[in-house]
Amino acid sequence: MQPNLQQLYGNIDIYLFDQLLKGTYDDCHKIIDAGCGGGRNLVHFLQNGFDVYGIDPNHNAVSTVQQLARDLMPNIPKDNFKVAAAENMPFGDAEFDLVMSSAVLHFAQSKVHFEAMLNEMWRVLKPGGYFFARLASDIGIETLVKPIGNGRYLLPDGSERYLVTQQMLLQYTHDLGAYLHEPIKTTNVQNLRCMTTWCLRKL
């Protein structure tokens, strides 16, 4: 019986799936999901011979992804998945070919916190490596979000998030010495929130 898409890819972020379909990460070998949760974005990588790592500050999430990894790749070391914060990653410089950050950066408490997470993810990325991020932004709902301080906003859906603008993302791209290998793309969810995909390659 042929496996279905759910078995092959799990509950993957659709914009990460887009990159897989395009073959963007085919030559990446060692990858990390910074803020991996229970591993929803790791199923494909675990089943296809990648050297997979993940961090998350939530102990239960790390236990869940460790079990997922053992089920899909029985010989994977348990220590590949650690309880850690994105701003303090327990890895050396330039270790990974791909760093993923899906729905993590918008939980920053301030600009300082946001930049600490971003810079740490960038530190562990190899030159020539890829960075995939999905994060909340104000793009398309600029007049509908309410500032509550420290770069955080109240969104129309009732959530509070640290929001970036398109100009901020372009400036960070420049400051990191990166380039956009895909245009910045934003999904507007019925004017309740906007999620932006930010795909970089490290020069």
Backbone as a chain_set.jsonl record, in Angstrom:
{"seq": "MQPNLQQLYGNIDIYLFDQLLKGTYDDCHKIIDAGCGGGRNLVHFLQNGFDVYGIDPNHNAVSTVQQLARDLMPNIPKDNFKVAAAENMPFGDAEFDLVMSSAVLHFAQSKVHFEAMLNEMWRVLKPGGYFFARLASDIGIETLVKPIGNGRYLLPDGSERYLVTQQMLLQYTHDLGAYLHEPIKTTNVQNLRCMTTWCLRKL", "coords": {"N": [[0.85, -1.196, 0.0], [0.638, 2.141, -0.928], [2.204, 4.891, 0.717], [0.413, 7.709, 2.077], [0.143, 11.305, 1.578], [0.139, 12.504, 4.102], [1.499, 10.65, 5.665], [3.968, 10.76, 4.447], [4.835, 13.406, 4.747], [3.807, 14.523, 7.068], [2.201, 16.945, 9.215], [3.002, 19.298, 7.732], [4.315, 22.629, 7.366], [2.897, 24.508, 4.832], [4.341, 26.218, 3.203], [6.954, 25.49, 3.64], [6.766, 22.953, 2.559], [6.428, 23.724, -0.081], [9.04, 24.592, -0.684], [10.355, 22.14, -0.534], [9.185, 20.773, -2.663], [10.231, 22.239, -4.73], [12.817, 21.495, -4.61], [14.723, 22.892, -3.218], [16.198, 22.326, -0.878], [17.586, 20.029, -1.382], [20.328, 19.484, -1.412], [21.071, 19.918, 1.146], [22.26, 18.607, 4.178], [22.637, 18.426, 6.985], [20.35, 19.448, 9.281], [18.367, 21.764, 11.221], [15.565, 22.339, 13.276], [14.546, 25.113, 14.732], [12.803, 25.601, 17.418], [11.052, 23.406, 17.371], [8.733, 22.185, 18.293], [6.453, 19.487, 18.379], [7.533, 18.257, 16.185], [6.374, 18.624, 13.678], [7.291, 19.602, 11.236], [9.332, 17.928, 10.501], [9.053, 15.352, 9.547], [9.428, 14.509, 6.807], [12.205, 14.934, 6.545], [13.282, 13.233, 8.474], [12.595, 10.771, 7.422], [14.076, 10.538, 5.178], [16.839, 10.357, 5.316], [18.257, 12.598, 6.238], [20.415, 14.443, 8.455], [19.166, 15.133, 11.351], [18.152, 17.65, 13.616], [16.78, 19.284, 16.534], [15.442, 21.93, 18.547], [13.638, 23.084, 21.401], [11.941, 25.098, 23.8], [10.103, 23.826, 25.369], [9.622, 21.116, 27.43], [7.859, 18.918, 27.126], [7.271, 19.023, 24.405], [9.771, 18.424, 23.314], [10.116, 15.806, 24.229], [8.077, 14.601, 22.766], [8.94, 14.992, 20.086], [11.295, 13.553, 20.156], [10.323, 10.947, 20.426], [8.89, 10.715, 18.024], [11.043, 10.896, 16.235], [12.473, 8.552, 16.893], [10.623, 6.646, 16.081], [10.578, 7.022, 13.318], [13.216, 7.055, 12.499], [15.036, 4.903, 13.729], [17.714, 4.711, 14.707], [18.56, 7.229, 15.384], [20.295, 9.58, 17.397], [19.177, 10.344, 20.651], [19.943, 12.718, 21.792], [19.981, 14.535, 19.734], [17.832, 16.144, 19.878], [16.936, 18.747, 21.855], [16.147, 20.456, 24.913], [15.969, 23.773, 24.723], [16.402, 27.317, 24.251], [15.719, 29.461, 21.462], [17.381, 31.655, 21.372], [19.654, 30.815, 22.576], [21.321, 28.58, 21.552], [22.551, 25.271, 21.755], [24.885, 24.655, 20.103], [27.707, 24.593, 17.845], [29.373, 27.153, 15.855], [28.284, 27.646, 12.48], [27.201, 25.032, 11.817], [25.057, 23.888, 10.463], [23.264, 23.057, 7.448], [20.74, 23.863, 6.859], [18.512, 25.917, 8.523], [15.516, 26.012, 10.187], [12.669, 27.918, 11.106], [9.711, 28.063, 12.202], [6.903, 29.847, 12.949], [7.964, 30.998, 15.338], [9.683, 33.258, 15.806], [7.921, 35.394, 16.115], [7.145, 35.298, 18.718], [8.836, 36.777, 20.184], [9.8, 38.967, 22.841], [10.633, 41.521, 22.637], [12.487, 43.887, 20.593], [15.194, 43.43, 21.088], [15.144, 40.787, 22.022], [14.082, 39.477, 19.757], [16.146, 39.929, 17.874], [18.21, 38.604, 19.154], [17.396, 35.922, 18.988], [17.262, 35.625, 16.176], [19.934, 36.196, 15.377], [21.293, 34.147, 16.653], [20.285, 31.853, 15.412], [21.293, 32.371, 12.901], [24.003, 32.256, 13.396], [24.579, 29.515, 13.713], [24.3, 28.562, 11.193], [25.682, 27.364, 8.187], [27.952, 28.958, 5.84], [26.539, 29.552, 2.675], [24.359, 28.102, 3.362], [20.807, 27.566, 4.042], [18.057, 29.494, 5.265], [14.928, 29.219, 6.647], [12.017, 30.85, 7.441], [8.911, 31.375, 9.052], [6.739, 33.811, 10.072], [4.799, 36.134, 12.024], [3.554, 39.188, 10.654], [3.016, 42.73, 9.918], [2.218, 43.142, 7.393], [-0.046, 44.131, 5.057], [-2.037, 44.416, 6.944], [-1.648, 46.745, 8.266], [-3.044, 48.929, 9.374], [-4.733, 47.749, 11.136], [-3.651, 46.578, 13.343], [-2.698, 46.922, 16.787], [-0.404, 48.729, 18.653], [1.333, 47.538, 21.533], [3.609, 47.948, 22.847], [7.225, 47.582, 22.937], [7.594, 46.57, 20.358], [5.624, 44.761, 20.05], [2.289, 43.708, 19.22], [-1.296, 43.937, 19.333], [-3.32, 41.784, 17.643], [-6.012, 41.566, 15.208], [-7.18, 39.045, 15.583], [-7.093, 38.667, 18.263], [-4.751, 37.778, 19.408], [-1.406, 38.353, 20.715], [1.53, 39.533, 19.328], [4.983, 39.8, 18.359], [5.694, 41.889, 15.752], [6.94, 42.066, 12.433], [7.893, 44.285, 9.765], [7.823, 44.639, 6.161], [9.974, 46.218, 5.373], [11.671, 45.961, 7.578], [12.393, 43.231, 7.37], [13.77, 43.248, 4.948], [15.883, 44.902, 5.65], [17.125, 43.412, 7.698], [17.894, 41.228, 6.136], [19.856, 42.403, 4.546], [21.659, 43.26, 6.564], [22.493, 40.842, 7.665], [24.057, 39.861, 5.727], [22.952, 38.376, 3.659], [20.907, 36.864, 1.073], [17.716, 37.07, -0.54], [16.395, 34.148, -1.598], [13.938, 33.61, -2.435], [11.106, 35.667, -3.138], [9.734, 37.778, -0.547], [6.869, 36.541, 0.959], [3.463, 36.853, 1.833], [0.699, 35.729, 3.682], [-2.559, 36.643, 4.069], [-4.897, 36.231, 6.496], [-7.932, 36.589, 6.302], [-7.904, 39.252, 7.194], [-7.384, 38.985, 9.884], [-4.95, 38.117, 10.825], [-1.55, 38.105, 9.646], [0.759, 36.078, 8.01], [4.108, 35.69, 7.25], [6.481, 34.5, 4.89], [9.888, 34.003, 4.897], [12.684, 33.591, 3.195], [15.974, 32.855, 3.139], [19.412, 32.853, 1.945], [22.667, 32.176, 3.055], [25.467, 34.11, 2.473]], "CA": [[0.0, 0.0, 0.0], [1.425, 3.363, -1.04], [1.959, 5.864, 1.792], [-0.267, 8.929, 1.65], [0.926, 12.521, 1.799], [0.273, 12.73, 5.537], [2.558, 9.767, 6.148], [5.235, 11.182, 3.857], [5.257, 14.768, 5.112], [3.247, 14.986, 8.329], [1.416, 18.191, 9.183], [4.078, 20.225, 7.391], [4.021, 23.993, 6.932], [2.705, 24.421, 3.387], [5.387, 26.969, 2.498], [8.122, 24.621, 3.683], [6.468, 21.94, 1.551], [6.711, 24.378, -1.368], [10.488, 24.542, -0.9], [10.726, 20.751, -0.791], [8.764, 20.452, -4.024], [11.153, 22.928, -5.644], [14.143, 20.902, -4.478], [15.654, 23.887, -2.674], [17.039, 21.814, 0.197], [18.046, 18.684, -1.738], [21.746, 19.328, -1.101], [21.277, 20.128, 2.577], [22.421, 17.319, 4.851], [22.436, 18.574, 8.43], [19.31, 20.47, 9.43], [17.808, 21.966, 12.556], [14.312, 23.074, 13.447], [14.677, 25.928, 15.942], [11.42, 25.742, 17.859], [10.509, 22.292, 16.591], [7.489, 21.635, 18.801], [6.399, 18.034, 18.336], [8.207, 17.746, 15.001], [5.469, 18.623, 12.522], [8.013, 19.909, 9.994], [10.532, 17.09, 10.399], [8.739, 13.995, 9.087], [10.111, 14.253, 5.534], [13.651, 14.888, 6.749], [13.594, 12.032, 9.24], [12.356, 9.583, 6.608], [14.852, 10.584, 3.946], [18.277, 10.273, 5.508], [18.901, 13.83, 6.675], [20.937, 14.497, 9.821], [18.106, 16.007, 11.845], [18.241, 18.161, 14.982], [15.724, 20.212, 16.904], [15.399, 22.483, 19.903], [12.389, 23.732, 21.814], [11.998, 25.349, 25.245], [9.066, 23.042, 26.044], [10.085, 19.75, 27.69], [6.924, 17.949, 26.553], [7.451, 19.034, 22.96], [11.009, 17.712, 23.0], [9.831, 14.375, 24.427], [7.248, 14.166, 21.636], [9.736, 14.907, 18.856], [12.238, 12.446, 20.338], [9.597, 9.71, 20.125], [8.654, 10.735, 16.581], [12.307, 10.595, 15.575], [12.783, 7.121, 17.094], [9.693, 5.862, 15.262], [10.869, 7.178, 11.89], [14.653, 6.829, 12.275], [15.327, 4.245, 15.009], [19.087, 4.853, 15.192], [18.911, 8.623, 15.608], [20.612, 9.854, 18.801], [18.172, 11.109, 21.401], [20.488, 14.047, 22.084], [19.784, 15.457, 18.614], [16.701, 17.01, 20.218], [17.277, 19.285, 23.161], [15.39, 21.568, 25.5], [16.798, 24.977, 24.621], [15.76, 28.488, 23.661], [16.295, 29.84, 20.166], [18.415, 32.662, 21.565], [20.804, 30.201, 23.258], [21.35, 27.248, 20.954], [23.73, 24.528, 22.227], [25.619, 24.128, 18.956], [28.811, 25.43, 17.413], [29.173, 28.022, 14.694], [28.26, 27.116, 11.108], [27.041, 23.572, 11.862], [23.886, 23.373, 9.757], [22.991, 23.457, 6.07], [19.396, 24.443, 6.846], [17.891, 26.273, 9.797], [14.091, 26.314, 10.024], [12.052, 28.611, 12.236], [8.311, 28.24, 11.81], [6.029, 30.363, 14.013], [8.783, 31.127, 16.541], [10.223, 34.606, 15.999], [6.907, 36.371, 16.54], [6.961, 35.241, 20.174], [9.828, 37.655, 20.819], [9.247, 39.919, 23.816], [11.144, 42.854, 22.325], [13.436, 43.884, 19.481], [16.429, 42.791, 21.561], [14.889, 39.345, 22.055], [13.958, 39.051, 18.369], [17.464, 39.918, 17.237], [19.012, 37.552, 19.795], [16.991, 34.654, 18.373], [17.658, 35.63, 14.768], [21.393, 36.13, 15.266], [21.742, 32.829, 17.099], [19.975, 30.926, 14.319], [22.217, 32.674, 11.808], [25.34, 31.831, 13.823], [24.785, 28.074, 13.541], [24.102, 28.243, 9.781], [26.899, 27.363, 7.376], [27.963, 29.769, 4.61], [25.866, 28.836, 1.599], [23.191, 27.416, 3.898], [19.478, 28.155, 3.877], [17.257, 29.846, 6.439], [13.49, 29.272, 6.344], [11.253, 31.377, 8.578], [7.527, 31.838, 8.933], [6.516, 34.652, 11.24], [3.733, 37.12, 11.883], [3.957, 40.526, 10.225], [1.896, 43.665, 9.75], [2.085, 43.367, 5.955], [-1.429, 44.005, 4.621], [-2.994, 44.756, 8.01], [-0.932, 47.775, 9.013], [-3.965, 49.821, 10.109], [-5.635, 46.946, 11.962], [-2.941, 46.085, 14.526], [-2.578, 47.952, 17.825], [0.856, 48.559, 19.398], [1.237, 47.39, 22.989], [4.941, 48.216, 23.387], [8.36, 46.689, 22.667], [7.469, 45.941, 19.054], [4.529, 43.793, 20.078], [1.009, 44.273, 18.779], [-2.537, 43.178, 19.454], [-3.845, 41.493, 16.32], [-7.472, 41.456, 15.173], [-7.646, 37.739, 16.061], [-7.004, 38.664, 19.719], [-3.431, 37.348, 19.864], [-0.358, 39.363, 20.83], [2.708, 39.043, 18.638], [6.001, 40.725, 17.87], [5.465, 41.961, 14.313], [7.916, 42.686, 11.549], [7.422, 44.904, 8.537], [8.625, 44.223, 5.014], [11.231, 46.953, 5.402], [12.517, 45.324, 8.593], [12.938, 41.986, 6.833], [14.766, 43.6, 3.935], [17.052, 45.44, 6.338], [17.813, 42.28, 8.336], [18.53, 40.465, 5.061], [21.083, 43.13, 4.211], [22.575, 43.272, 7.706], [23.007, 39.488, 7.875], [24.88, 39.465, 4.597], [22.195, 37.291, 3.041], [20.049, 37.293, -0.023], [16.43, 36.4, -0.651], [16.322, 33.246, -2.744], [12.53, 33.692, -2.816], [10.522, 36.926, -2.66], [8.954, 37.743, 0.69], [5.473, 36.208, 0.65], [2.614, 37.014, 3.007], [-0.668, 35.229, 3.618], [-3.51, 37.403, 4.879], [-5.97, 35.347, 6.935], [-9.191, 37.324, 6.463], [-7.601, 40.464, 7.961], [-7.238, 38.677, 11.305], [-3.502, 38.032, 11.05], [-0.771, 37.889, 8.439], [1.95, 35.261, 8.216], [5.066, 35.964, 6.182], [7.538, 33.527, 4.649], [11.16, 34.715, 4.696], [13.625, 32.546, 2.772], [17.306, 33.462, 2.921], [20.607, 32.037, 1.808], [23.807, 32.832, 3.665], [26.569, 34.319, 1.539]], "C": [[0.885, 1.245, 0.0], [1.149, 4.3, 0.134], [1.254, 7.091, 1.245], [0.583, 10.143, 2.007], [1.141, 12.8, 3.276], [1.399, 11.881, 6.115], [3.931, 10.215, 5.639], [5.754, 12.49, 4.432], [4.738, 15.241, 6.461], [2.424, 16.246, 8.136], [2.341, 19.368, 8.882], [3.535, 21.613, 7.044], [3.974, 23.997, 5.403], [3.794, 25.171, 2.616], [6.745, 26.28, 2.602], [7.964, 23.503, 2.656], [6.755, 22.477, 0.154], [8.2, 24.32, -1.681], [10.964, 23.119, -1.18], [10.36, 20.355, -2.218], [9.692, 21.081, -5.057], [12.571, 22.357, -5.583], [15.174, 21.823, -3.862], [16.653, 23.272, -1.709], [17.613, 20.424, -0.118], [19.504, 18.443, -1.359], [22.084, 19.663, 0.349], [21.345, 18.756, 3.25], [22.111, 17.404, 6.342], [21.479, 19.738, 8.655], [18.876, 20.585, 10.879], [16.518, 22.762, 12.466], [14.407, 23.795, 14.784], [13.285, 26.329, 16.424], [10.589, 24.653, 17.214], [9.152, 21.805, 17.062], [7.554, 20.123, 18.8], [6.973, 17.42, 17.076], [7.377, 17.771, 13.731], [6.182, 18.883, 11.199], [9.202, 18.988, 9.725], [10.303, 15.72, 9.787], [9.492, 13.651, 7.807], [11.612, 14.074, 5.748], [14.071, 13.622, 7.487], [13.482, 10.772, 8.386], [13.259, 9.5, 5.376], [16.351, 10.794, 4.167], [18.994, 11.553, 5.876], [19.418, 13.659, 8.105], [20.127, 15.565, 10.548], [18.306, 16.353, 13.319], [17.053, 19.078, 15.259], [15.916, 20.716, 18.314], [14.019, 23.065, 20.145], [12.486, 23.977, 23.321], [11.014, 24.502, 26.052], [9.512, 21.587, 26.195], [9.173, 18.716, 27.044], [7.064, 17.87, 25.039], [8.693, 18.251, 22.57], [10.829, 16.205, 23.195], [9.033, 13.813, 23.255], [8.069, 14.019, 20.368], [10.795, 13.809, 18.97], [11.568, 11.113, 20.013], [9.298, 9.61, 18.633], [9.917, 10.326, 15.83], [12.662, 9.121, 15.713], [11.887, 6.236, 16.231], [10.087, 5.882, 13.784], [12.327, 6.878, 11.536], [15.221, 6.21, 13.555], [16.728, 4.482, 15.565], [19.488, 6.295, 15.487], [19.223, 8.864, 17.085], [19.539, 10.719, 19.463], [18.628, 12.542, 21.63], [20.419, 15.006, 20.902], [18.668, 16.453, 18.892], [16.845, 17.448, 21.666], [16.279, 20.348, 23.609], [16.309, 22.782, 25.512], [15.982, 26.086, 23.983], [16.469, 28.872, 22.374], [17.412, 30.864, 20.311], [19.66, 32.108, 22.259], [20.927, 28.756, 22.797], [22.648, 26.515, 21.306], [24.501, 23.855, 21.101], [26.718, 25.108, 18.573], [28.443, 26.292, 16.216], [29.129, 27.194, 13.408], [28.159, 25.588, 11.066], [26.009, 23.043, 10.868], [23.762, 23.923, 8.343], [21.64, 24.153, 5.94], [18.948, 24.7, 8.27], [16.452, 26.673, 9.509], [13.559, 26.958, 11.29], [10.619, 28.944, 11.85], [7.463, 28.638, 13.011], [6.755, 30.426, 15.355], [9.153, 32.583, 16.801], [9.174, 35.614, 16.46], [6.528, 36.244, 18.017], [8.02, 36.053, 20.921], [9.135, 38.653, 21.743], [9.66, 41.355, 23.527], [12.042, 42.739, 21.092], [14.724, 43.185, 19.867], [16.278, 41.274, 21.552], [14.79, 38.781, 20.633], [15.331, 38.913, 17.718], [18.38, 38.873, 17.861], [18.675, 36.196, 19.195], [17.492, 34.569, 16.934], [19.168, 35.454, 14.619], [21.94, 34.772, 15.682], [21.454, 31.771, 16.028], [20.953, 31.122, 13.162], [23.622, 32.18, 12.136], [25.589, 30.369, 13.509], [24.637, 27.627, 12.086], [25.422, 28.347, 9.014], [26.824, 28.42, 6.271], [27.411, 28.94, 3.452], [24.613, 28.119, 2.042], [21.914, 28.227, 3.754], [18.81, 28.408, 5.231], [15.808, 29.978, 5.999], [12.755, 29.758, 7.577], [9.83, 31.709, 8.161], [7.245, 32.612, 10.218], [5.411, 35.66, 10.963], [4.311, 38.473, 11.469], [2.735, 41.435, 10.173], [1.565, 43.871, 8.276], [0.643, 43.092, 5.514], [-2.467, 44.329, 5.673], [-2.426, 45.884, 8.882], [-1.861, 48.639, 9.879], [-4.855, 49.066, 11.094], [-4.976, 46.413, 13.227], [-2.708, 47.243, 15.495], [-1.292, 47.736, 18.622], [0.61, 48.466, 20.903], [2.604, 47.537, 23.649], [5.961, 47.159, 23.024], [8.26, 45.958, 21.335], [6.373, 44.901, 18.968], [3.204, 44.497, 19.789], [-0.13, 43.335, 19.147], [-3.114, 43.016, 18.056], [-5.369, 41.406, 16.354], [-8.004, 40.105, 15.642], [-7.552, 37.597, 17.572], [-5.652, 38.229, 20.266], [-2.485, 38.538, 19.96], [0.927, 38.784, 20.249], [3.71, 40.176, 18.43], [5.884, 40.715, 16.352], [6.623, 42.633, 13.598], [7.188, 43.359, 10.39], [8.272, 44.377, 7.38], [9.973, 44.932, 5.018], [12.196, 46.377, 6.433], [13.165, 44.059, 8.05], [13.999, 42.253, 5.772], [16.047, 44.13, 4.578], [17.835, 44.329, 7.027], [18.527, 41.43, 7.29], [19.858, 41.094, 4.68], [22.11, 43.023, 5.338], [23.209, 41.907, 7.966], [23.986, 39.067, 6.779], [24.266, 38.295, 3.862], [21.546, 37.785, 1.758], [18.771, 36.456, -0.02], [16.478, 35.46, -1.852], [14.877, 33.05, -3.192], [12.038, 35.071, -2.394], [9.803, 36.724, -1.328], [7.486, 37.538, 0.336], [4.645, 36.263, 1.932], [1.213, 36.494, 2.733], [-1.526, 36.022, 4.587], [-4.698, 36.499, 5.203], [-7.179, 36.206, 7.306], [-9.034, 38.561, 7.35], [-7.533, 40.235, 9.465], [-5.77, 38.604, 11.719], [-2.834, 37.829, 9.704], [0.488, 37.122, 8.801], [2.849, 35.395, 6.988], [6.121, 34.878, 6.11], [8.794, 34.281, 4.205], [12.235, 33.663, 4.428], [14.951, 33.166, 2.372], [18.339, 32.392, 2.592], [21.802, 32.841, 2.308], [24.961, 32.928, 2.674], [27.876, 33.806, 2.146]], "O": [[1.777, 1.378, 0.838], [-0.007, 4.49, 0.513], [1.464, 7.476, 0.094], [1.619, 10.017, 2.66], [2.204, 13.281, 3.669], [2.163, 12.348, 6.959], [4.936, 10.06, 6.333], [6.961, 12.671, 4.589], [5.191, 16.272, 6.956], [2.006, 16.566, 7.024], [2.45, 20.308, 9.669], [2.439, 21.748, 6.5], [4.914, 23.539, 4.754], [4.128, 24.793, 1.494], [7.598, 26.469, 1.735], [8.919, 23.151, 1.964], [7.271, 21.753, -0.698], [8.585, 24.033, -2.814], [11.879, 22.918, -1.979], [11.134, 19.683, -2.899], [9.91, 20.518, -6.13], [13.42, 22.697, -6.407], [16.374, 21.569, -3.967], [17.826, 23.644, -1.712], [18.074, 19.725, 0.785], [19.877, 17.32, -1.021], [23.254, 19.688, 0.728], [20.573, 17.856, 2.921], [21.407, 16.556, 6.889], [21.761, 20.872, 8.267], [18.995, 19.642, 11.661], [16.395, 23.716, 11.697], [14.355, 23.167, 15.841], [12.675, 27.265, 15.908], [9.561, 24.922, 16.593], [8.472, 21.088, 16.329], [8.571, 19.536, 19.168], [6.916, 16.203, 16.899], [7.651, 17.013, 12.8], [5.721, 18.431, 10.151], [9.991, 19.244, 8.816], [11.264, 14.993, 9.531], [10.131, 12.602, 7.733], [12.216, 13.159, 5.188], [15.091, 13.013, 7.163], [14.21, 9.806, 8.615], [13.216, 8.524, 4.627], [17.042, 11.342, 3.308], [20.223, 11.599, 5.833], [18.914, 12.831, 8.863], [20.373, 16.76, 10.381], [18.586, 15.49, 14.151], [16.409, 19.58, 14.337], [16.477, 20.029, 19.167], [13.328, 23.483, 19.216], [13.051, 23.156, 24.043], [11.086, 24.466, 27.281], [9.752, 20.904, 25.199], [9.656, 17.738, 26.472], [6.988, 16.788, 24.456], [8.672, 17.494, 21.599], [11.34, 15.416, 22.4], [9.278, 12.694, 22.806], [7.92, 13.034, 19.646], [11.15, 13.197, 17.963], [12.182, 10.246, 19.392], [9.437, 8.538, 18.043], [9.868, 9.512, 14.908], [13.108, 8.502, 14.747], [12.327, 5.209, 15.713], [9.945, 4.879, 13.085], [12.63, 6.492, 10.407], [15.819, 6.911, 14.372], [16.913, 4.456, 16.782], [20.647, 6.554, 15.809], [18.481, 8.392, 17.947], [19.067, 11.699, 18.887], [17.815, 13.466, 21.659], [20.765, 16.178, 21.046], [18.567, 17.483, 18.226], [16.872, 16.626, 22.582], [15.66, 21.036, 22.797], [17.308, 22.807, 26.23], [15.008, 25.838, 23.273], [17.667, 28.637, 22.215], [18.299, 30.934, 19.46], [20.614, 32.847, 22.503], [20.67, 27.825, 23.56], [23.732, 27.083, 21.167], [24.743, 22.648, 21.131], [26.673, 26.288, 18.922], [27.358, 26.175, 15.647], [29.829, 26.192, 13.265], [28.932, 24.929, 10.37], [26.073, 21.88, 10.47], [24.099, 25.075, 8.067], [21.427, 24.939, 5.017], [18.997, 23.81, 9.119], [16.195, 27.557, 8.693], [13.945, 26.593, 12.401], [10.353, 29.983, 11.244], [7.319, 27.875, 13.966], [6.238, 29.97, 16.375], [8.954, 33.083, 17.908], [9.511, 36.589, 17.131], [5.687, 36.997, 18.51], [8.085, 36.015, 22.149], [8.03, 39.119, 21.463], [9.107, 42.295, 24.099], [12.32, 41.641, 20.611], [15.289, 42.433, 19.073], [17.184, 40.56, 21.122], [15.354, 37.726, 20.343], [15.633, 37.898, 17.09], [19.236, 38.313, 17.176], [19.575, 35.401, 18.921], [18.074, 33.563, 16.528], [19.62, 34.642, 13.812], [22.934, 34.301, 15.13], [22.284, 30.899, 15.772], [21.383, 30.16, 12.527], [24.348, 31.735, 11.247], [26.686, 30.007, 13.084], [24.825, 26.45, 11.777], [26.176, 29.306, 9.181], [25.729, 28.744, 5.813], [27.772, 27.776, 3.277], [23.875, 27.584, 1.215], [21.936, 29.404, 3.395], [18.976, 27.653, 6.188], [15.492, 30.749, 5.093], [12.854, 29.15, 8.643], [9.579, 32.243, 7.081], [7.488, 32.116, 11.318], [5.128, 35.994, 9.813], [5.408, 38.85, 11.88], [1.597, 41.0, 10.352], [0.714, 44.697, 7.948], [0.171, 41.957, 5.59], [-3.643, 44.502, 5.354], [-2.697, 45.955, 10.08], [-1.496, 49.029, 10.987], [-5.646, 49.681, 11.81], [-5.654, 45.858, 14.093], [-2.544, 48.391, 15.082], [-1.106, 46.669, 19.207], [-0.2, 49.202, 21.468], [2.757, 47.29, 24.845], [5.623, 45.992, 22.825], [8.781, 44.851, 21.193], [6.209, 44.238, 17.944], [3.022, 45.683, 20.065], [0.042, 42.121, 19.257], [-3.366, 44.003, 17.366], [-5.953, 41.194, 17.416], [-9.159, 40.015, 16.059], [-7.886, 36.546, 18.119], [-5.427, 38.305, 21.474], [-2.726, 39.591, 19.368], [1.359, 37.694, 20.623], [3.34, 41.347, 18.338], [5.965, 39.656, 15.73], [7.201, 43.611, 14.071], [6.038, 43.048, 10.083], [9.308, 43.749, 7.594], [10.998, 44.326, 4.705], [13.401, 46.311, 6.19], [14.36, 43.839, 8.249], [15.012, 41.555, 5.713], [17.152, 43.846, 4.115], [19.064, 44.299, 6.955], [19.64, 40.962, 7.527], [20.861, 40.4, 4.513], [23.282, 42.732, 5.097], [24.344, 41.832, 8.437], [24.659, 38.042, 6.895], [24.954, 37.346, 3.488], [21.628, 38.963, 1.41], [18.747, 35.311, 0.433], [16.588, 35.911, -2.992], [14.619, 32.402, -4.207], [12.506, 35.6, -1.386], [9.326, 35.63, -1.028], [6.928, 38.268, -0.483], [5.072, 35.782, 2.981], [0.619, 36.778, 1.692], [-1.247, 36.066, 5.786], [-5.415, 36.056, 4.306], [-7.41, 36.505, 8.477], [-9.913, 38.878, 8.152], [-7.614, 41.188, 10.241], [-5.406, 38.987, 12.831], [-3.479, 37.426, 8.736], [1.19, 37.455, 9.756], [2.408, 35.236, 5.849], [6.599, 34.391, 7.135], [8.764, 35.08, 3.269], [12.641, 32.935, 5.334], [15.037, 33.906, 1.392], [18.177, 31.212, 2.905], [21.931, 34.031, 2.021], [25.378, 31.92, 2.103], [28.927, 33.892, 1.511]]}, "num_chains": 1, "name": "protein.A"}
